[in-house]
Amino acid sequence: MQRTINGITIRIVKGDITEMDTDAIVNAANNMLWMGAGVAGAIKKKGGKEIEEEAMSKGPIPVGEAIVTGAGRLKAKYVIHAAGMGQDLKTDAKKIASCTLASLKRADELGIKSISFPAIGTGIGGFSIDEAAEVMIKTIINYIKKGTGLQLIQFTLFDENSMKIFEDVLEHIGG
C-alpha cells in the first residue's frame, strides 16, 4: 500500500529491511549504538560488523538522535541509526517521534531520495505497534509538509499484523 503526500510516496511493504535497496535503511538503535538483537542484530549479521564498529565510533548519542554509517554488504548505501532508547532498552512516543525526525533530517543532509524504516521501538523496546505506527506516520507527514528532498519513505515490516496496522494508520491519517 502507498499514499502520495506533497509529491512524496509513503509506502508500506512486508519484508526484510536488510534486503531493501532504498538509499538508506533505518536501524532501531540504542544510544550507545551497539547492535545486539532485533533489527540491529539482523543488520549487523547481513551487512557486517564494520557497520557496528563505525556506529560505535560516533557514539554515544542522545536518545532521540540519529547518526549515519556506511551499509557494509547491504544493498542500501547508508544505515541511519535512530536511537529510540537508552541502555534501559525502554522507549516512548516522544523518543520514537524524535529519532524518526532525526532520521529524516540525516537523509536530507545526505541528499538521498529513498529511506526504509522499521517499526522503531516495537521489538526489544516493547512499545505498542499501534502507537508506533501513529507516532511515526504523523512525524513523517508533518516533516513532508515542511519540504524534503526525499521521494520515497518506506516502512518495511516483518509480519502481516504490523503491516495492516501501519496501513490502517496511514489510510486514516494520510487520507
C-alpha positions in Angstrom: 0.0 0.0 0.0 1.2 3.5 -0.6 0.0 7.1 -0.4 1.4 10.2 -2.0 1.5 13.4 0.1 3.0 16.6 -1.3 4.5 14.6 -4.1 6.3 12.2 -1.7 5.4 8.5 -1.7 4.9 6.8 1.7 4.9 3.0 1.1 4.3 0.1 3.4 5.7 -3.3 2.5 6.2 -6.7 4.2 9.8 -7.8 4.1 13.3 -7.9 5.5 14.7 -4.4 5.9 18.2 -5.8 5.3 17.2 -6.7 1.8 15.8 -3.2 0.8 17.6 -1.3 -1.9 16.4 2.1 -0.7 19.3 4.6 -0.4 19.2 4.2 3.3 17.7 1.9 5.9 17.0 2.9 9.5 18.3 0.8 12.4 16.2 0.9 15.5 19.2 1.7 17.7 20.1 2.3 21.3 22.1 5.5 22.2 25.4 3.6 22.7 24.9 2.3 19.1 25.9 -1.3 19.8 24.0 -3.7 17.7 22.6 -6.7 19.6 19.3 -8.3 18.6 16.2 -7.4 16.6 16.6 -5.1 13.6 20.1 -4.1 14.7 21.3 -7.7 15.0 19.9 -8.5 11.6 21.7 -5.5 10.0 25.0 -6.4 11.6 24.7 -10.1 10.6 23.9 -9.4 7.0 25.8 -6.1 6.5 28.9 -6.9 8.5 30.3 -5.9 11.9 32.0 -2.8 10.4 28.6 -1.1 10.5 28.5 -1.5 14.3 32.2 -0.5 14.6 31.6 2.7 12.6 28.4 3.5 14.6 30.0 3.0 18.0 32.9 5.2 17.0 30.3 8.0 16.6 28.6 7.4 19.9 27.2 7.6 22.4 24.5 9.9 21.2 21.4 11.4 22.9 18.3 9.3 22.9 16.1 10.7 20.1 19.0 11.5 17.8 20.4 9.6 14.7 23.8 9.1 13.1 24.8 7.7 9.7 27.2 4.9 8.8 28.0 3.0 5.6 26.0 -0.1 4.9 28.7 -2.7 4.6 27.4 -5.6 2.4 23.8 -4.4 2.3 22.0 -3.2 -0.8 21.4 0.2 0.8 24.2 2.9 0.7 23.7 4.0 4.3 22.4 2.9 7.6 20.8 5.6 9.7 21.0 4.6 13.4 17.9 6.1 15.2 18.4 6.0 18.9 14.9 5.2 20.1 16.1 4.0 23.5 18.8 4.2 26.1 20.6 1.5 28.0 17.4 0.6 29.8 16.1 -0.6 26.4 12.8 1.2 27.0 11.2 3.8 24.8 8.1 6.0 24.5 6.2 8.1 21.9 8.4 11.2 22.4 11.7 9.2 21.8 10.2 7.5 18.7 9.0 10.7 17.2 12.3 12.4 17.9 14.5 9.7 16.4 12.2 9.4 13.4 12.5 13.1 12.8 16.3 12.9 13.2 16.5 10.1 10.7 14.6 12.2 8.1 16.9 15.1 8.7 20.0 12.9 8.3 18.5 11.6 5.0 18.0 15.1 3.7 21.6 16.1 4.8 22.8 13.2 2.7 20.7 14.3 -0.3 19.3 10.8 -0.8 15.9 10.0 -2.4 14.7 6.9 -0.5 14.6 5.6 3.0 13.2 2.5 4.7 12.1 2.4 8.3 11.3 -0.5 10.6 8.7 -0.1 13.4 11.0 1.6 15.8 10.7 0.6 19.5 8.3 -2.3 19.0 10.7 -5.2 19.4 13.2 -5.0 22.3 11.8 -1.6 23.3 8.4 -3.2 24.0 6.4 -0.3 22.5 2.9 -0.9 21.1 2.9 -1.3 17.3 -0.4 0.7 17.1 1.2 3.7 18.9 4.5 3.4 17.0 2.6 3.4 13.7 0.7 6.5 14.7 3.7 8.4 16.1 6.0 7.6 13.1 3.4 8.3 10.4 2.4 11.6 12.0 6.0 12.6 12.3 6.7 11.8 8.7 3.7 13.5 7.3 4.5 16.7 9.3 8.0 16.5 8.0 6.9 16.1 4.4 4.6 19.1 4.7 7.6 21.3 5.5 9.6 20.2 2.5 12.1 17.4 1.8 14.3 16.0 -0.9 13.1 12.5 -0.2 10.9 10.9 -2.9 10.1 7.6 -1.1 9.7 6.9 2.6 9.0 3.3 3.1 8.1 1.2 6.2 9.5 -2.3 5.9 7.6 -4.5 8.3 8.3 -8.1 9.2 4.8 -9.5 9.6 1.2 -9.2 8.2 -0.2 -7.8 11.5 2.3 -4.9 11.7 1.7 -4.2 8.1 -2.0 -4.0 8.5 -1.7 -1.7 11.5 0.6 0.7 9.6 -1.7 0.6 6.6 -4.8 1.4 8.7 -3.0 4.3 10.3 -1.7 5.7 7.0 -5.1 5.4 5.5 -6.7 7.2 8.5 -4.0 10.0 8.9 -2.7 10.3 5.3 -6.2 10.2 3.8 
